Amino acid sequence: MSPLNIKKGSSSHSAYDLRDPNAVVIETHTLAVVVDNESGVLARVIGLFSGRGYNIDSLTVAETDHASHLSRITVVTTGTPQVIEQIKAQLARMVPVHEVHDLTTDGPAVQRELALFKVSGKGEARIEALQLAEIFRANVVDSTLGSFVFEMTGTPEKIDAFADLMRPLGLLEMARTGVAALSRGV
Amino acid sequence: MTRQMTGAAMVVQALKDQGVEVVFGYPGGAVLPIYDEIFQQNDIRHILVRHEQGAVHMAEGYARSTGKVGVALVTSGPGATNAVTGLVDALMDSIPILVISGQVPTFMIGTDGFQEADTVGITRPCTKHNWLVKDTEKLSEVIHQAFHVSRSGRPGPVLVDIPKDVQFATGTYTPMEKTRTAHYQPRVQGDPEQILRMVELMETAERPVFYTGGGVINSGPKASQLLREFVAETDFPITSTLMGLGCYPASGKNWLGMLGMHGLYEANLAMHGCDLMINIGARFDDRITGRIKDFSPGSKKIHVDIDPSSINKVIRTDVPIIGDVTHVLEEALKLWRARGRKTNKAGLTQWWGRIAEWRSVKCLTYKNSDKIIKPQYALERLEALTKGMDRYITTEVGQHQMWAAQFLGFEGPNRWMTSGGLGTMGYGLPASIGVQVAHPDALVINVAGDASWLMNMQEMGTAMQFRTPVKQFILNNERLGMVRQWQELLHGERYSQSWSESLPDFVKLADAFGCKGIQCKDPADLDDAIRDMLAYDGPVIFDCLVEKHENCFPMIPSGKPHNEMLLGDADTQGVIGAKGAVLV
């Protein structure tokens, strides 16, 4: 974070670049990469990140356009602005890559992630967990006398917050899908 | 009209349709159907190599000297893994080549079959793109797409992996013109606004310099022509990377020589002191920049590159222009002429004055000897005795390569084939054969070091079998010269493993291969020996015994900026700090 405490990625919405040019700013960006759904394409993208030492915070991929064999990879990555620009350029020049969108800078976007939480507990803790799940709008998708499985969709921050609350109440396991994201509007 | 044929026949048909005249390869179980097709036709020549690495370097030599896509054919497993070094070499230097590899039949993939390797997995980061074709119906289209990808935009290596059952099966041939290539069309036209900014900066710059690279050569001969016109009309000084030598003639009056770690003093100081750097098709490689923080601190930087990922990768650019060098130079030149051919004449005169001072240092001066052949002297004589000939030079990697870049002059593009980015020892001999195959009547010389040359010396068999009269000019110092130089400068003169004790007798080796061997150790005999080599109609191994402890200067030590060059042995004491020693 820069000394001016400007929000991550906010400079592109301003007419002025308020970032301190001397500070090493680490930004988090969500990239949507539209690729040909051919064999090995995910390995190519992941190989680019590992081979060049870029970070992957989260990665989701699935075919989104069956007719034209296109898949959408949503990748959350961190780096200096220069590295983020490199990542985008490196992705864009790959042969099976059709489009690269930076959802962090291209305008407002929605981000969602799905997570499942297995929480075990009895008595007070069990009731507490159920109440918190209601507040967070998590669904109960499985229950036994000693456990629940909650399902929740939300931003990664919301999922993190819920996990923090569940931990002292008996969180056993957790599975999350990684971020899917779309820009707002048309 | 749809044409049915086997996958193997498709391979040969697709190569013919792409205008391929020659394939460098080595047969094996998984490519036998393709070899059977090659046997039954005469349009495509096959050059049988001795090792698959040689095939790929030959394809590179062919591609670099012609501008066409070079083709290599290898079998599965070890055939493909042996091709890996050549693929990465071509990737680093942006050389268009296609490697076709055989694969075990589709139903055996994943069973650890005999000679099975995950070729597309292994070569994914080694190619611009690669394909495993599991359906004969798709094979011909993929091969045509592979050619398209290889030569479009920034050129590079591609690989098509073909299982043996796909080669046997019959399918429909898709001709070149029906192949879908629409989704891979890199941009070639530069942004007019940025080109205008480029021209405006060129009109006012006091201390401009053209910094050119392999992109000029990859863009085709017209790019070199336009560059020459631009340099002549602006009277700006010009330097080039190792990869770009020949895009501006070495005899041209604005030529500063090569820049970089072993570049010329005047070239590096011009880069350091300029106020406008015009980078045309070069990529700010670490051999060029030295310490990033102190790289050309006072200059505005224009960067013309066809690959957007080259822009701002290591050096921040003020005027980024994404496009093909020919297009951008054409537009820029047209605009600059239309605006009245303006330059800052007063500034330029002063700038040339400073360059003249740097030139007067005569940084390539070396202490000659009448008892032992100095490597620099050997190259000076080679240059003098081959001047004006239809000459192509390849090199191996090391001191000899840097001396060749310093002491040989290149008047045109595509005449200089060297492994720049990857620095592959063993590149030069096979590359020289590839060049000679493309230019049968030209003089092709591989300037080599003894250690590098041994790495692929088996290819002398190929040279003999296919009557390619390549001249192997080996500067033999019985050392790994560049390693030795770094050990002297950085590691307290502890020469760990940089000495070749049991070198072969190169003249006898030449005998064994059936070619001519020449040894020369007396400077007085050198001219006659070189003339003997040039006069011989066939391959020659020239064993030139040179001074064993000569260092290559000038040199920018690792981690130092351009203005801290070492000019000779006297400068070298304690100059490389611990930080620099970590770098390569």
Interface residues (C-beta under 8 A of the other chain):
Chain A: D36 S39 G40 A43 R44 G47 G51 Q82 E85 Q86 A89 Q90 A92 R93 M94 V95 P96 H98
Chain B: V120 G121 R124 P125 K128 H129 L132 V149 G153 R154 H183 Y184 P186 D307 P308 S309 I311 N312 K313 R316
